């Protein structure tokens, strides 16, 4: 992860989306890097609930439901560990206006794009 330090971590998040870019590898949520991380597991659990409340048409129109765990809920070290886990997954980093950047994960029929935020 380069110069990222645990004390810089601000949040880990996932966007609920309806489709992935054709060239991206979608990771199943059962993969060890995701399933064994408590922060990512919690986001997946919350996404199931959020996904029920967000109609597909709304997501298709570009409005995303965002599921976030930040430093108000979790200590920076756990958020850092989650970011390290995310770094193990294939990333979509093309310059695209149609698809968000991040790591695409499939969980219980939902498609999520994971990312994380750091303090400047």
C-alpha positions as CSV (number, residue, x, y, z in Angstrom):
1,X,0.0,0.0,0.0
2,X,3.0,2.3,-0.2
3,X,3.1,5.2,2.2
4,X,-0.4,4.7,3.7
5,X,-0.2,4.6,7.5
6,X,-2.9,3.4,9.9
7,X,-3.2,6.8,11.5
8,X,-4.3,8.3,8.2
9,X,-7.4,6.0,7.8
10,X,-10.7,7.8,7.8
11,X,-13.2,5.3,6.4
12,X,-13.9,2.2,4.4
13,X,-17.0,2.2,2.1
14,X,-18.9,0.4,-0.6
15,X,-21.2,1.6,-3.3
16,X,-24.1,-0.5,-4.3
17,X,-24.1,-0.6,-8.1
18,X,-26.0,-2.5,-10.8
19,X,-23.3,-3.3,-13.3
20,X,-19.5,-3.7,-13.6
21,X,-17.2,-2.7,-16.4
22,X,-16.7,-5.6,-18.8
23,X,-13.0,-5.7,-18.2
24,X,-13.1,-5.9,-14.4
25,X,-12.6,-9.0,-12.3
26,X,-15.5,-9.4,-9.8
27,X,-14.5,-11.0,-6.5
28,X,-16.9,-13.2,-4.6
29,X,-17.5,-12.0,-1.0
30,X,-16.5,-15.5,0.2
31,X,-12.9,-14.8,-0.8
32,X,-10.6,-15.0,2.2
33,X,-9.4,-11.4,2.0
34,X,-13.0,-10.2,2.4
35,X,-14.7,-12.9,4.5
36,X,-12.0,-12.8,7.2
37,X,-12.0,-9.1,7.7
38,X,-14.5,-7.8,10.3
39,X,-14.9,-4.3,8.8
40,X,-15.6,-5.6,5.3
41,X,-17.9,-8.3,6.7
42,X,-19.9,-5.6,8.5
43,X,-20.1,-3.5,5.3
44,X,-21.4,-6.6,3.4
45,X,-24.0,-7.2,6.1
46,X,-25.2,-3.6,6.0
47,X,-25.3,-3.6,2.2
48,X,-27.9,-6.4,2.2
49,X,-30.2,-4.2,4.3
50,X,-29.5,-1.1,2.2
51,X,-29.9,-2.9,-1.0
52,X,-33.4,-3.9,-0.1
53,X,-34.3,-0.2,0.2
54,X,-32.7,1.0,-3.0
55,X,-34.6,0.2,-6.2
56,X,-32.6,-1.0,-9.2
57,X,-33.8,1.8,-11.3
58,X,-32.4,4.4,-8.8
59,X,-29.0,2.7,-8.9
60,X,-29.1,2.4,-12.7
61,X,-29.7,6.2,-12.9
62,X,-26.4,6.8,-11.2
63,X,-27.6,7.3,-7.7
64,X,-25.6,5.0,-5.4
65,X,-26.3,3.8,-1.9
66,X,-23.1,4.1,0.1
67,X,-22.4,1.9,3.1
68,X,-19.5,3.4,5.2
69,X,-17.7,2.5,8.4
70,X,-15.6,5.4,9.6
71,X,-13.5,6.4,12.6
72,X,-16.6,7.3,14.6
73,X,-17.5,3.6,14.6
74,X,-14.2,1.7,14.3
75,X,-10.6,2.4,15.3
76,X,-8.1,3.4,12.6
77,X,-6.1,0.2,12.9
78,X,-9.1,-2.0,12.0
79,X,-9.9,0.3,9.1
80,X,-6.3,0.1,8.0
81,X,-6.4,-3.7,8.1
82,X,-9.5,-3.6,5.9
83,X,-7.8,-1.3,3.4
84,X,-4.8,-3.8,3.3
85,X,-7.3,-6.6,2.6
86,X,-8.9,-4.5,-0.2
87,X,-5.5,-4.0,-1.7
88,X,-5.3,-7.7,-2.3
89,X,-8.3,-7.6,-4.7
90,X,-8.2,-6.7,-8.4
91,X,-8.9,-3.0,-8.8
92,X,-10.8,-1.1,-11.5
93,X,-8.8,2.1,-12.1
94,X,-9.7,3.1,-15.6
95,X,-10.7,6.7,-16.4
96,X,-14.4,6.2,-16.8
97,X,-17.5,8.3,-16.2
98,X,-19.8,5.3,-16.4
99,X,-18.3,3.1,-13.6
100,X,-16.8,4.0,-10.2
101,X,-13.2,3.2,-9.4
102,X,-12.5,0.5,-6.8
103,X,-12.7,-3.2,-6.1
104,X,-15.8,-4.9,-7.4
105,X,-17.3,-7.6,-5.1
106,X,-20.4,-9.7,-5.5
107,X,-22.3,-10.5,-2.3
108,X,-25.7,-12.3,-2.2
109,X,-26.7,-11.1,-5.6
110,X,-25.6,-7.6,-5.0
111,X,-22.7,-5.8,-6.7
112,X,-20.6,-3.5,-4.6
113,X,-17.6,-1.3,-5.3
114,X,-15.2,-1.1,-2.3
115,X,-12.9,1.7,-1.5
116,X,-11.4,3.6,1.4
117,X,-10.7,7.2,2.4
118,X,-7.7,8.7,4.2
119,X,-7.0,12.0,5.9
120,X,-4.8,14.4,3.9
